[in-house]
């Protein structure tokens, strides 16, 4: 029989570290004014660390009064305190550490070749990066940029900044950001900020780099313009000036245009004044614009990306290649919190996502309606869903709930007297709904339970986003070209088919069987009326692009 007493051994070693009894190693850690002296035991350090074993085995090591002396200026005392406790007790405690402190600890792990600990802390930072980024962001970016081990974390941080740029640009320390890091940020194609705001922040940063540059540019002489140009010259090509409106350019860029080349000024003037002119100096494509959520206080780009994947039934995938435009069409606090206000803004819009922020909570909930909110009827679809994020700051807390197999007939319900309604009615509520008294309620009936608050609950605000699928122009063009090759096909019919394909791609993808039926109509050379009737039926059946349905109806009437 054997017995284990590890806890007693660990307690003894922890006590040895505290008392420093019989220590024979002095370690000076840090730089002035933050320097601390640590005492340790050479035998123990050699057993626990290859790094210290190598140092203590060299003949050149300094000795003073019989004790080894080691200097470690590149490690902070706070980081080494965590490390030496790990050597003696096997515990790593980073509770309540700031983002900068954790990164310093990870850097120290790298210097001391503690690779196992690097992986553990990197995983922790990956899961918590949204939280620690709020603290000392500029210092965090500097630390990350100067160490290769932080490549993965750096990309996560840059993605977070791209999704929520105000955490950087609104920071009081933004003007202290090194030029190399600012350049990396401005190169991002996914930076979700209006281009004129990016320009204004660049100007703010540039003015802070030189004390002689006062904010009133009207008082500048040529020397000050020259100084400002030298500060910003490498950043000017990174601004997508052609995505700035003529009004904003005149009011906010033109005062500084002396730092812009004459060739560029002439080209952008021509761009603003000559309809259809293609800029000669436009090197960059517009930044990602299909995530039109910059003004949303509830969700960010990562939520939108996840919604798009859920819509396409890619539950386990994360991609930034989104084939939808998300346009904010309604906000309760702005447009009204009653059902009538909702229908006034959201009827006849096709597919929409409803996002709700629960009062006094970090939870957001909502649902996706691939059809429409107009009319008074139960609507059938297998593609709707509801969702919940227990913490809207943590994207991994998101849960999706799809329809139970037998409940497709009441996936969503449109009712002019109620707001959004998902699922059938039972136990005094639908799965998620705004009732006629403007109160929100929930009870799992048609959808699986994802811990949305039961019965009635209060909300802080809610938003509705209209979804438009980006048309696959290549497919449409190839289809139309193929039809043009057919002699005797009515050109107007081809145009109508093109519109039909665009409509189907902008809403829900049309079933191939119906697309083939359309082709069959053309190949049999039936009249445009038949095509319009079919397109009208399809648009009504699938619930996309009600405007297209209206056009089709008018065209049918006109054909008679």
matplotlib code that plots the C-alpha trace (Angstrom):
import matplotlib.pyplot as plt

x = [0.0, 1.2, 0.2, 0.5, 1.1, 1.5, -0.5, 2.0, 4.9, 3.4, 2.7, 6.3, 7.7, 5.4, 6.6, 10.2, 9.6, 8.1, 10.8, 13.7, 15.6, 19.0, 18.6, 21.7, 20.4, 19.7, 17.6, 17.3, 14.2, 13.0, 14.3, 14.4, 12.3, 10.5, 13.2, 12.7, 15.1, 14.0, 15.6, 15.6, 17.4, 19.7, 19.0, 15.3, 15.6, 17.8, 15.2, 12.3, 13.8, 16.1, 16.7, 18.0, 19.9, 21.8, 22.6, 23.6, 25.9, 28.1, 31.5, 30.9, 28.0, 28.5, 28.8, 28.6, 29.1, 28.6, 25.4, 24.6, 23.5, 21.3, 19.9, 16.7, 15.9, 13.5, 11.0, 8.7, 8.7, 4.9, 5.5, 8.4, 6.4, 3.9, 6.7, 8.7, 5.4, 4.9, 8.4, 7.7, 4.0, 3.0, 0.2, -0.2, -2.6, -3.5, -6.8, -7.5, -4.4, -4.8, -4.3, -0.8, 0.2, -1.0, 0.9, 4.1, 3.7, 3.3, 6.4, 8.4, 7.2, 8.6, 12.0, 12.2, 11.2, 8.0, 6.2, 3.5, 2.4, 2.4, -0.2, -2.4, -2.3, -2.8, -6.0, -7.1, -6.4, -8.1, -11.3, -11.1, -9.6, -12.8, -12.5, -8.8, -8.8, -10.9, -7.9, -4.8, -5.5, -2.5, 0.0, -1.5, -1.1, 2.5, 3.3, 1.6, 3.3, 6.9, 6.6, 6.1, 4.4, 1.4, 0.6, -2.7, -3.7, -2.7, -5.1, -7.9, -7.3, -7.2, -10.5, -12.0, -10.8, -12.2, -15.6, -15.6, -13.2, -14.3, -12.5, -9.3, -10.2, -12.1, -9.3, -7.5, -4.3, -5.1, -2.8, 0.1, -0.3, 3.0, 2.9, 3.6, 0.5, -1.7, -0.6, -1.7, -5.1, -5.7, -4.9, -7.7, -10.5, -12.9, -12.6, -16.3, -16.2, -17.2, -14.2, -14.7, -14.4, -11.3, -9.8, -10.9, -9.2, -6.0, -6.0, -6.5, -3.5, -1.4, -2.0, -0.9, 2.4, 3.7, 3.0, 3.4, 0.3, -2.8, -6.2, -7.2, -5.9, -6.9, -4.0, -1.4, 1.5, 3.3, 5.8, 3.1, 1.5, 4.9, 5.3, 1.8, 2.5, 5.7, 3.7, 0.9, 2.6, 2.6, -1.0, -2.6, -2.7, -4.5, -7.6, -10.3, -11.1, -13.4, -15.7, -16.1, -19.1, -18.4, -19.9, -17.7, -14.7, -15.3, -15.9, -13.4, -10.7, -10.3, -8.9, -5.9, -5.7, -2.3, -0.8, -2.4, -0.8, -2.1, -2.8, -5.0, -6.9, -7.7, -8.7, -11.1, -12.6, -13.3, -14.8, -17.2, -18.2, -18.3, -21.1, -19.8, -16.1, -13.9, -11.1, -7.6, -5.9, -8.3, -6.0, -8.2, -11.7, -14.2, -14.0, -16.5, -19.9, -22.3, -22.2, -24.3, -24.4, -22.0, -24.7, -26.0, -25.4, -26.5, -24.6, -21.4, -19.8, -19.2, -22.9, -23.8, -21.3, -22.8, -26.3, -25.3, -23.8, -26.9, -29.1, -27.0, -27.1, -23.3, -23.7, -20.1, -18.4, -17.0, -16.3, -16.1, -17.2, -20.8, -23.3, -25.9, -26.4, -27.7, -29.5, -30.9, -34.5, -36.0, -34.9, -37.5, -36.1, -36.0, -39.0, -41.4, -41.9, -45.5, -46.7, -47.9, -44.5, -42.9, -45.2, -44.9, -41.2, -40.8, -43.7, -43.0, -39.3, -38.7, -36.3, -35.4, -33.6, -35.0, -32.5, -33.7, -31.6, -33.1, -33.3, -30.7, -28.9, -26.2, -28.6, -29.7, -32.4, -34.2, -35.3, -34.9, -37.9, -37.0, -40.5, -42.3, -44.2, -47.1, -50.7, -52.6, -51.6, -49.5, -46.5, -44.8, -41.1, -38.4, -35.7, -36.8, -35.0, -34.8, -31.6, -30.1, -26.8, -26.5, -23.7, -23.7, -20.0, -19.2, -20.0, -19.5, -22.5, -24.9, -27.5, -29.8, -33.2, -34.9, -38.4, -39.7, -40.6, -44.3, -44.6, -43.5, -47.0, -46.6, -43.0, -43.8, -47.0, -47.9, -50.5, -51.0, -52.0, -48.9, -45.2, -42.8, -44.2, -42.3, -44.0, -47.5, -49.4, -49.4, -49.2, -50.1, -47.3, -45.7, -42.1, -41.1, -43.4, -44.4, -48.0, -50.7, -49.9, -46.3, -45.1, -42.6, -43.1, -41.8, -42.6, -41.0, -43.6, -42.6, -38.9, -36.5, -35.9, -32.7, -33.4, -35.1, -36.8, -40.2, -43.5, -43.4, -40.1, -38.8, -36.5, -34.0, -34.3, -34.7, -33.6, -34.7, -32.3, -33.4, -31.4, -30.6, -28.6, -25.9, -26.8, -24.5, -24.0, -21.9, -24.6, -27.2, -25.1, -24.2, -27.9, -29.0, -26.2, -27.4, -30.9, -29.9, -28.2, -31.7, -33.4, -36.9, -36.8, -38.4, -35.8, -38.4, -38.8, -35.1, -35.0, -37.9, -36.0, -32.9, -35.0, -36.5, -33.0, -31.8, -34.9, -34.4, -30.7, -31.5, -34.0, -34.0, -32.4, -35.0, -35.4, -33.7, -36.8, -38.7, -35.7, -35.7, -39.5, -38.7, -36.1, -38.7, -41.2, -38.6, -37.5, -41.1, -41.3, -44.3, -45.5, -44.0, -47.4, -46.8, -43.3, -44.7, -47.5, -44.9, -42.5, -45.4, -46.5, -42.9, -42.3, -45.5, -44.8, -41.3, -41.9, -39.0, -38.9, -42.5, -41.7, -40.8, -44.2, -45.9, -43.9, -44.9, -48.6, -48.5, -46.8, -49.5, -52.2, -50.4, -50.0, -53.8]
y = [0.0, 3.5, 6.9, 10.4, 13.6, 16.1, 18.8, 18.8, 19.0, 22.0, 23.7, 23.2, 24.5, 27.6, 28.3, 27.9, 30.5, 32.9, 32.5, 32.4, 30.0, 29.0, 30.8, 30.9, 32.8, 36.5, 37.6, 41.3, 41.7, 44.8, 48.2, 51.4, 52.6, 49.2, 46.8, 44.0, 41.5, 37.9, 35.1, 31.5, 28.1, 27.0, 23.3, 23.9, 26.3, 23.9, 21.1, 23.2, 25.2, 24.4, 28.1, 28.5, 25.2, 26.5, 29.9, 28.4, 25.8, 28.4, 29.3, 33.0, 33.5, 36.2, 35.2, 37.5, 36.4, 32.8, 33.5, 33.5, 36.8, 37.0, 40.1, 39.9, 43.5, 42.5, 40.8, 42.8, 42.1, 41.4, 38.7, 37.1, 36.9, 34.6, 32.6, 31.9, 30.9, 28.5, 27.0, 26.3, 25.4, 24.5, 27.2, 30.0, 32.7, 35.5, 36.4, 40.1, 40.8, 43.6, 42.9, 44.4, 42.4, 39.1, 39.9, 40.7, 37.4, 35.6, 37.4, 36.2, 32.7, 33.0, 34.3, 31.5, 28.9, 27.9, 26.8, 24.8, 27.9, 30.0, 27.8, 27.9, 31.7, 32.2, 30.2, 32.3, 35.5, 34.2, 33.6, 36.8, 39.3, 41.4, 42.0, 42.8, 45.0, 47.5, 48.2, 50.0, 49.2, 51.2, 49.5, 46.1, 46.7, 47.8, 44.7, 42.4, 44.0, 43.6, 39.8, 37.1, 34.8, 37.1, 36.7, 34.9, 37.3, 40.3, 39.2, 38.7, 42.2, 43.7, 42.0, 43.3, 46.9, 46.5, 45.5, 48.1, 50.8, 53.3, 51.2, 52.5, 55.8, 57.1, 56.1, 59.0, 57.2, 56.8, 59.7, 57.7, 54.8, 54.2, 54.9, 51.3, 50.1, 52.9, 51.9, 48.3, 49.4, 51.7, 49.0, 46.8, 46.3, 45.3, 48.5, 49.3, 53.0, 55.7, 56.7, 60.4, 59.4, 57.4, 60.6, 62.7, 60.3, 60.3, 64.1, 64.0, 61.6, 63.7, 67.0, 65.3, 64.3, 67.9, 70.6, 73.5, 72.2, 74.0, 72.7, 75.9, 75.0, 78.3, 79.9, 77.6, 78.8, 76.7, 75.4, 73.9, 72.2, 70.8, 69.4, 67.9, 66.3, 64.7, 63.2, 61.8, 61.0, 57.2, 57.2, 59.3, 56.3, 54.2, 56.6, 55.6, 59.2, 58.1, 56.7, 60.1, 62.2, 65.5, 67.4, 65.8, 66.2, 69.9, 70.5, 68.1, 67.2, 70.3, 72.4, 70.1, 69.4, 71.1, 67.9, 66.0, 65.8, 68.1, 65.0, 63.5, 66.7, 67.0, 63.4, 63.5, 66.8, 65.1, 62.1, 64.4, 66.5, 64.1, 61.5, 58.0, 58.9, 56.1, 57.4, 56.9, 56.9, 54.8, 52.0, 50.4, 48.9, 50.2, 48.8, 46.0, 47.7, 44.7, 45.0, 48.1, 48.0, 50.8, 52.7, 49.6, 49.7, 46.1, 44.0, 44.2, 42.6, 39.2, 38.9, 39.7, 37.1, 34.5, 35.4, 35.0, 31.6, 30.5, 31.6, 29.5, 26.6, 26.8, 26.5, 25.3, 27.7, 31.2, 33.2, 36.9, 36.3, 37.3, 37.2, 39.5, 43.1, 43.9, 47.3, 48.8, 49.8, 50.0, 50.9, 50.9, 53.8, 55.9, 54.8, 53.7, 50.7, 49.8, 47.3, 50.0, 51.6, 48.2, 47.5, 51.0, 50.5, 46.7, 45.5, 44.7, 44.4, 40.7, 38.8, 40.5, 39.8, 41.1, 41.8, 42.5, 43.8, 42.6, 45.3, 45.2, 42.3, 41.5, 39.1, 39.7, 37.6, 37.7, 35.9, 35.6, 35.8, 34.8, 35.9, 39.1, 40.8, 42.2, 40.8, 38.8, 35.2, 32.3, 31.8, 28.5, 28.2, 25.7, 28.4, 30.8, 30.6, 32.3, 32.9, 34.0, 35.3, 35.1, 37.8, 39.9, 40.7, 37.0, 35.7, 32.1, 32.4, 32.5, 29.7, 29.1, 27.4, 26.1, 24.8, 21.5, 19.4, 19.6, 23.3, 24.8, 26.1, 28.7, 29.6, 33.3, 35.1, 38.5, 40.5, 44.3, 44.5, 42.7, 43.2, 40.4, 36.9, 33.6, 30.3, 29.1, 30.4, 28.3, 29.1, 32.7, 33.4, 32.5, 31.4, 35.0, 37.9, 41.5, 41.5, 44.1, 46.0, 46.4, 43.9, 41.2, 37.6, 34.1, 30.5, 27.5, 25.9, 25.6, 26.2, 24.4, 26.0, 28.2, 29.9, 33.0, 34.6, 33.0, 34.9, 38.7, 40.6, 44.1, 45.2, 48.0, 48.4, 46.4, 46.7, 45.2, 44.6, 44.1, 41.4, 41.5, 38.8, 40.0, 39.0, 36.6, 38.8, 36.2, 33.6, 36.1, 37.3, 33.8, 32.9, 35.9, 35.5, 31.9, 33.1, 35.8, 33.1, 31.6, 33.1, 34.3, 34.9, 38.2, 40.7, 42.0, 38.4, 38.1, 41.3, 40.0, 36.8, 38.7, 40.7, 37.4, 35.9, 39.0, 39.0, 35.4, 35.9, 39.1, 37.2, 33.4, 31.4, 30.1, 26.4, 25.0, 23.1, 26.4, 28.0, 25.2, 25.7, 29.3, 28.2, 25.7, 28.6, 30.5, 27.6, 26.9, 30.6, 31.4, 34.9, 37.4, 37.3, 33.6, 34.4, 37.4, 35.2, 32.6, 35.2, 36.8, 33.4, 32.6, 36.0, 35.6, 31.9, 32.5, 35.8, 37.7, 41.2, 42.2, 45.2, 42.8, 41.1, 44.5, 45.2, 41.8, 42.5, 45.9, 44.3, 41.6, 44.3, 46.3, 43.3, 43.1]
z = [0.0, -0.8, 0.4, -1.2, 0.6, -2.3, -0.5, 2.4, 0.0, -1.8, 1.5, 2.6, -0.7, -0.6, 2.9, 1.8, -0.9, 1.7, 4.3, 1.8, 4.2, 3.0, -0.4, -2.6, -5.7, -5.9, -9.0, -9.9, -12.0, -14.0, -14.9, -12.9, -11.2, -11.1, -9.9, -7.4, -5.8, -5.6, -3.5, -4.6, -4.3, -7.2, -6.8, -7.1, -10.0, -12.0, -11.4, -12.5, -15.4, -18.3, -18.7, -15.1, -15.3, -18.2, -16.6, -13.2, -14.9, -16.6, -15.2, -15.9, -13.6, -11.0, -7.4, -4.4, -0.8, -1.9, -3.7, -7.4, -8.9, -11.9, -13.6, -15.7, -16.8, -19.6, -17.3, -15.0, -11.3, -11.4, -14.2, -12.4, -9.1, -11.0, -12.5, -9.3, -7.5, -10.4, -9.9, -6.2, -6.1, -9.7, -9.5, -12.0, -10.8, -13.3, -11.5, -11.6, -13.8, -16.4, -20.1, -20.1, -17.0, -18.6, -21.8, -19.8, -18.0, -21.4, -22.7, -19.6, -20.2, -23.7, -22.4, -19.9, -22.5, -20.5, -23.7, -21.9, -20.0, -23.1, -24.7, -21.6, -21.3, -25.0, -24.8, -21.9, -23.8, -26.9, -24.9, -22.9, -25.5, -25.7, -21.9, -21.6, -24.7, -22.8, -20.5, -21.7, -25.3, -26.7, -24.4, -25.2, -28.9, -28.5, -26.4, -28.9, -31.9, -30.5, -29.9, -32.5, -30.0, -30.0, -33.8, -33.1, -30.4, -32.5, -35.2, -32.7, -31.3, -34.8, -35.7, -32.5, -33.3, -36.8, -35.4, -32.7, -33.8, -31.1, -28.4, -30.1, -31.6, -28.6, -26.2, -24.7, -25.5, -29.2, -30.1, -28.4, -30.8, -32.7, -36.4, -37.4, -35.5, -36.9, -40.4, -39.7, -38.5, -41.4, -43.9, -42.6, -45.2, -42.5, -40.4, -39.8, -39.6, -42.1, -44.1, -43.2, -39.5, -40.2, -41.8, -38.8, -36.4, -38.6, -38.4, -34.6, -34.3, -36.7, -34.8, -31.6, -32.9, -33.2, -30.6, -33.1, -35.0, -33.6, -34.5, -36.4, -39.8, -41.2, -39.3, -40.6, -42.7, -45.3, -42.8, -40.7, -43.8, -44.6, -41.1, -41.2, -44.6, -43.3, -40.4, -42.5, -45.8, -45.4, -44.2, -47.0, -49.5, -47.0, -46.8, -49.3, -50.2, -53.1, -50.5, -48.8, -49.9, -51.7, -48.8, -46.2, -48.5, -48.9, -45.2, -43.6, -46.1, -48.3, -45.4, -45.4, -49.1, -49.4, -48.1, -51.0, -54.4, -57.2, -59.4, -56.7, -56.1, -59.7, -60.0, -57.0, -58.2, -61.5, -59.6, -57.8, -60.8, -63.8, -63.6, -64.3, -64.1, -63.0, -60.7, -62.0, -58.6, -56.6, -55.4, -52.7, -52.9, -50.4, -47.0, -46.1, -46.5, -46.2, -42.4, -42.1, -38.2, -37.2, -35.4, -33.5, -29.7, -29.4, -31.9, -33.9, -36.9, -35.2, -34.4, -38.0, -39.3, -37.0, -38.1, -41.8, -41.1, -39.2, -42.1, -44.5, -42.0, -41.3, -37.5, -36.9, -39.3, -39.0, -42.1, -42.9, -46.5, -46.0, -48.9, -47.2, -46.6, -43.1, -43.2, -40.0, -40.7, -37.2, -33.7, -30.9, -28.9, -32.1, -34.1, -31.4, -29.1, -30.1, -32.8, -35.2, -35.3, -36.0, -38.9, -40.4, -40.8, -41.3, -43.4, -47.1, -46.5, -47.1, -44.8, -41.5, -38.2, -35.0, -32.2, -28.6, -25.6, -22.3, -19.6, -16.8, -18.5, -21.0, -22.7, -26.2, -28.0, -31.3, -34.4, -38.1, -40.5, -44.1, -45.3, -44.4, -41.6, -43.7, -43.6, -41.1, -41.3, -40.1, -42.4, -43.2, -43.5, -42.3, -42.4, -39.6, -36.2, -32.8, -30.9, -27.5, -26.3, -22.5, -22.8, -25.9, -25.3, -25.7, -29.2, -28.0, -25.7, -28.7, -29.2, -32.1, -32.0, -35.1, -35.7, -34.4, -37.4, -37.0, -36.5, -39.8, -40.5, -37.7, -38.0, -38.0, -37.6, -39.1, -37.2, -37.6, -33.9, -32.6, -33.2, -34.3, -33.5, -33.7, -33.2, -32.1, -29.1, -25.9, -22.1, -22.7, -25.1, -28.5, -28.6, -28.8, -29.5, -28.9, -27.7, -28.6, -25.3, -26.5, -23.8, -24.8, -23.8, -24.5, -23.9, -25.8, -28.1, -31.7, -31.2, -28.9, -25.5, -25.4, -22.0, -23.3, -20.3, -19.7, -19.9, -19.8, -19.6, -20.0, -22.8, -23.1, -26.8, -30.0, -33.6, -36.9, -39.8, -43.4, -45.2, -48.9, -50.5, -52.8, -56.4, -58.1, -61.2, -62.9, -62.9, -64.1, -67.0, -68.1, -68.0, -70.0, -72.5, -73.1, -73.6, -76.0, -78.1, -78.6, -81.7, -81.2, -77.5, -76.5, -75.2, -72.6, -71.4, -70.9, -68.9, -66.7, -66.1, -65.1, -62.6, -61.3, -60.8, -59.0, -56.8, -55.9, -55.0, -53.1, -50.9, -50.5, -53.2, -55.7, -55.9, -59.0, -60.0, -60.4, -62.2, -64.7, -65.2, -66.0, -68.6, -70.0, -70.5, -72.5, -74.6, -75.5, -76.5, -74.4, -74.0, -71.5, -69.7, -68.8, -67.4, -65.4, -63.9, -62.9, -61.4, -59.5, -58.0, -57.1, -55.4, -53.4, -52.5, -51.3, -49.6, -51.1, -52.7, -52.4, -54.6, -57.4, -56.9, -57.3, -60.5, -61.8, -61.0, -62.7, -65.8, -66.0, -65.9, -68.5, -70.8, -71.1]

ax = plt.figure().add_subplot(projection="3d")
ax.plot(x, y, z, "-o")
ax.set_aspect("equal")
plt.show()
